[in-house]
Amino acid sequence: MTTTYLHDKFLSIILKYQNLSKPVSILIAISGGKDSLCLIKLIEDFNYINNYFYNIQYIYIDHQWRTDSKQNIQHLLNYIGMTNNDIYVYQILKIHMSESTIRKIRYQIILKHAAKYKTQIIFTGHNQTDQLETFLLNLIRGTGSEGLSSLPFIRQINNNIQIIRPLIHISAGDILWFCHKFNLPIWSDKTNYYYSNSRNRIRYELLPYLKVYFNPKIECNIINFLKLLSIENEYIKQNAIKLYIASRHSYYTAIHYQTIKDQHLALQRRVLNIFFYYNFNKCLDSNIINQLIQYLYVQNQEKTSIIWEDLTINIYRNWIYVQ
């Protein structure tokens, strides 16, 4: 079997982040594009030598955006059939044109499937270019520092499932070279060229423009920035979790705001976000966060209530709680 430096890189990733003494079951989310085929090849070659993954499943989500989706599915069925592993195809019955809506639905399906079949690891084919595009998209949308680094290498979903992006530090050019070297049958997705899609416009217009007129090394510089940002975010996140644990009520769904009041604003915001996401699966609006923090410093405070979506947020007697 011919190996390449991408095989070596994939091996180093598995050795670094996984305990090879304990075989695991994995689920690979695929599309049919070059990233997916590169990932399939790397995983199958790795397992052929090491026999580490005792159960390999593939999952494909049909968005019904394309007229050739049925042909694409058949193409994947034929290709995965040669691996002797299972592939599961899910179809989104209602056609959503919103990219963010599709992404949420896709992840919900993948996570439910992983939980159903007791899969420990989910592999996705996100590459370095995807990371750059996501950074620029989130920057344009006005997200915070945590959102700017929203494609981490590993994301722990719960105690049983984690998402790993083994190609996240590999460029699209290297992946394309790999596919050509092994003559992998890439299925071209024409929706990747629709300029109505913000990600495509960033890929084909904004990034090339920045490289030509501002800095030819813009991609490398952004990647280095994201690495530093990820380290700093992790530090803030760990401290915010500790502060949240120290401030939450032992029985009720509430946090003691006097505990967080004297902390840095960055930690206050993170603790509030953790509280609402953990208990209500909601991401706080920045305006609501600002209101809550403002109320923390009101002297002789009477009971204050803020209505947000379907929640009534109360601030009273040193506590923030929800009805």
C-alpha positions in Angstrom: 0.0 0.0 0.0 1.4 3.4 -1.0 1.5 5.9 1.8 2.0 9.7 1.8 2.8 12.4 4.2 -1.0 12.8 4.7 -1.1 9.2 5.9 1.7 10.0 8.4 -0.1 13.1 9.5 -3.3 11.2 10.1 -1.5 8.6 12.1 0.2 11.2 14.3 -3.3 12.7 15.0 -4.7 9.4 16.0 -1.7 8.6 18.2 -1.9 12.0 19.9 -5.5 12.1 20.7 -6.6 8.5 21.0 -5.6 5.6 23.2 -4.8 2.8 20.7 -5.1 0.2 23.4 -8.9 0.6 23.2 -10.6 0.1 19.8 -13.5 2.4 19.1 -16.5 2.7 16.9 -16.5 5.7 14.5 -19.0 7.6 12.3 -17.7 9.5 9.2 -19.9 12.3 7.9 -19.3 12.5 4.1 -20.6 14.4 1.1 -18.7 13.0 -2.0 -16.4 15.9 -2.5 -12.6 15.8 -2.3 -12.5 16.3 1.5 -14.8 13.3 2.1 -12.9 11.0 -0.3 -9.6 12.0 1.2 -10.9 11.2 4.7 -12.4 7.9 3.6 -9.1 6.8 2.0 -7.0 7.8 5.1 -9.3 6.1 7.5 -9.6 2.9 5.5 -5.8 2.7 4.9 -5.2 3.4 8.6 -7.6 0.7 9.7 -6.2 -1.8 7.2 -2.9 -1.7 8.9 -3.9 -1.1 12.5 -7.4 -2.6 12.8 -8.1 0.0 15.4 -11.7 0.9 14.5 -13.9 -2.1 15.2 -16.9 -0.5 13.6 -16.8 2.1 10.8 -20.0 3.7 9.6 -20.6 6.4 7.0 -23.4 8.9 7.0 -24.7 11.2 4.3 -27.3 13.9 4.6 -29.2 14.7 1.5 -30.3 18.4 1.6 -32.3 18.1 -1.7 -30.6 21.2 -2.9 -29.3 19.6 -6.1 -31.0 18.0 -9.1 -28.2 15.3 -9.1 -28.6 14.3 -5.5 -29.9 10.8 -6.3 -26.9 10.2 -8.6 -24.6 11.5 -5.9 -26.1 9.1 -3.4 -25.7 6.2 -5.8 -22.1 7.2 -6.4 -21.4 7.1 -2.7 -23.2 3.8 -2.2 -21.1 2.2 -4.9 -17.8 3.7 -3.5 -18.5 2.9 0.1 -19.7 -0.6 -0.9 -16.1 -1.4 -1.8 -15.0 -0.8 1.8 -17.5 -3.4 3.2 -18.6 -0.8 5.7 -22.1 0.5 6.3 -23.4 3.8 4.9 -26.6 5.5 6.2 -28.4 8.1 4.0 -30.8 10.6 5.6 -32.9 12.9 3.6 -34.2 16.3 4.9 -37.8 16.2 3.7 -38.4 20.0 3.9 -36.1 21.9 1.7 -34.4 24.7 3.7 -32.4 27.3 1.8 -30.8 28.7 4.8 -27.2 27.5 5.3 -27.3 27.9 9.1 -30.6 26.0 9.3 -29.3 23.2 7.2 -26.2 23.0 9.3 -28.2 22.7 12.6 -30.4 20.0 11.2 -27.5 18.1 9.8 -25.7 18.0 13.1 -28.8 17.0 14.9 -29.2 14.0 12.6 -25.6 13.0 12.9 -25.6 13.2 16.7 -28.8 11.3 17.0 -27.4 8.6 14.8 -24.2 8.4 16.8 -26.1 8.1 20.1 -28.4 5.4 18.6 -25.5 3.2 17.4 -23.3 4.1 20.4 -20.6 5.7 18.3 -17.7 7.2 20.3 -16.1 9.4 17.6 -17.5 11.4 14.7 -15.1 12.3 11.9 -15.9 15.3 9.6 -13.9 16.4 6.6 -13.5 20.1 7.5 -10.2 21.4 6.2 -8.0 24.4 6.8 -9.8 26.4 4.1 -13.2 25.7 5.8 -11.6 27.1 9.0 -10.6 30.3 7.3 -14.0 30.8 5.7 -15.8 30.1 9.0 -13.6 32.7 10.7 -14.4 35.4 8.1 -18.1 34.5 8.1 -18.4 34.8 11.9 -16.2 37.9 11.9 -18.6 39.6 9.4 -21.6 38.5 11.5 -20.1 40.2 14.6 -19.4 37.1 16.7 -17.2 37.1 19.8 -13.8 35.6 20.2 -15.2 32.1 21.0 -17.2 32.2 17.8 -14.2 33.2 15.7 -12.5 29.9 16.6 -15.7 27.8 16.2 -14.1 24.9 14.2 -11.9 23.3 16.8 -9.9 20.2 16.1 -11.8 18.3 18.7 -15.3 19.1 20.1 -16.5 17.1 23.1 -20.3 16.6 22.8 -20.8 14.6 25.9 -19.1 11.9 27.9 -19.6 9.4 25.1 -19.3 11.3 21.9 -16.7 13.6 20.4 -16.3 15.2 17.0 -12.8 15.1 15.4 -11.7 17.1 12.4 -8.5 15.4 11.3 -8.1 17.5 8.1 -8.5 20.9 9.8 -4.8 21.6 9.6 -4.5 20.4 6.0 -5.0 22.8 3.1 -7.5 22.2 0.3 -4.6 22.1 -2.2 -3.0 19.2 -0.4 -6.3 17.4 -0.2 -6.8 17.8 -3.9 -3.3 16.5 -4.6 -4.0 13.5 -2.5 -7.3 12.7 -4.4 -5.5 13.1 -7.8 -2.6 10.9 -6.6 -5.0 8.0 -5.8 -7.5 8.7 -8.6 -10.3 9.1 -6.1 -13.7 9.7 -7.8 -14.6 13.2 -6.7 -18.2 14.2 -7.1 -18.4 17.8 -8.1 -21.1 19.8 -6.1 -22.3 22.6 -8.3 -23.8 24.4 -5.3 -20.2 25.1 -4.2 -20.1 27.7 -7.1 -23.4 29.5 -6.3 -22.4 33.1 -5.3 -25.7 33.4 -3.5 -24.0 31.3 -0.8 -21.9 33.6 1.5 -19.2 31.0 2.0 -18.7 30.6 -1.7 -18.4 34.3 -2.2 -15.8 34.4 0.6 -13.9 31.5 -1.0 -13.9 32.8 -4.6 -14.0 36.6 -4.1 -13.0 37.9 -0.7 -10.1 35.7 0.1 -8.4 36.1 -3.3 -9.0 39.8 -3.1 -7.3 40.0 0.3 -4.4 38.0 -0.9 -3.8 40.1 -4.0 -4.4 43.6 -2.5 -3.5 43.3 1.2 -1.3 40.3 2.1 -0.4 37.3 0.0 0.1 35.4 3.3 -3.3 36.3 4.7 -4.3 32.7 5.0 -1.2 31.7 7.0 -1.6 34.8 9.2 -5.2 34.0 10.0 -4.4 30.4 10.8 -1.7 31.5 13.2 -4.1 34.0 14.8 -6.7 31.3 15.2 -4.2 29.0 17.0 -3.3 31.7 19.5 -7.0 32.6 19.9 -7.9 29.0 20.6 -5.3 28.7 23.4 -6.5 31.9 25.0 -10.2 30.9 24.6 -9.5 27.6 26.3 -8.0 29.4 29.3 -10.9 31.7 29.6 -13.4 28.9 29.1 -11.8 26.8 31.9 -11.9 29.7 34.4 -15.5 30.5 33.4 -16.6 26.9 34.0 -14.9 27.0 37.5 -16.6 30.3 38.3 -20.0 28.9 37.1 -19.7 25.9 39.3 -18.8 28.1 42.3 -21.7 30.5 41.6 -24.6 28.1 40.8 -27.3 27.2 43.3 -27.0 23.7 44.6 -30.7 22.9 44.1 -32.4 25.6 42.0 -31.7 26.8 38.5 -30.0 30.0 39.6 -26.6 31.6 39.9 -25.3 33.8 42.7 -24.5 37.1 41.0 -22.4 38.5 43.9 -19.9 35.7 43.2 -19.4 36.8 39.6 -19.9 40.5 40.2 -16.2 41.2 41.1 -14.8 39.1 38.3 -13.5 40.3 34.9 -16.2 41.3 32.4 -15.0 38.5 30.1 -15.7 35.9 32.8 -19.1 37.4 33.7 -20.3 37.2 30.1 -19.0 33.6 29.8 -20.7 32.5 33.0 -24.0 33.9 31.9 -23.7 32.2 28.6 -22.9 28.9 30.2 -25.8 29.2 32.6 -28.4 29.7 29.8 -26.9 27.3 27.4 -26.4 24.5 29.9 -29.9 24.9 31.5 -32.0 26.0 28.6 -30.0 25.2 25.5 -30.1 28.9 24.5 -27.4 31.3 23.4 -27.9 34.6 25.1 -28.4 37.7 23.0 -25.6 40.2 23.6 -28.2 42.9 24.5 -29.6 40.7 27.3 -26.1 40.0 28.6 -25.4 43.7 28.7 -28.6 44.3 30.6 -27.9 41.6 33.1 -24.4 42.8 33.8 -25.7 46.4 34.2 -28.2 45.2 36.8 -25.5 43.5 38.8 -24.1 46.9 39.9 -27.4 48.5 40.8 -27.5 49.6 44.5 -30.4 48.7 46.8 -31.8 46.6 44.1 -35.4 45.6 44.0 -36.6 42.6 42.1 -36.0 43.0 38.4 -37.4 40.9 35.6 -36.3 40.7 32.0 -38.5 39.0 29.4 -36.4 37.2 26.7 -38.1 34.8 24.3 -40.0 32.3 26.4 -38.0 33.0 29.6 -38.5 35.4 32.5 -35.1 36.2 33.9 -35.3 37.5 37.5 -32.6 39.3 39.5 -33.3 39.4 43.2 -31.5 39.0 46.5 -28.1 38.3 45.0 -29.5 35.6 42.6 -30.2 35.4 38.9 -32.9 32.8 38.3 -35.4 32.0 35.6 -39.1 31.3 35.7 
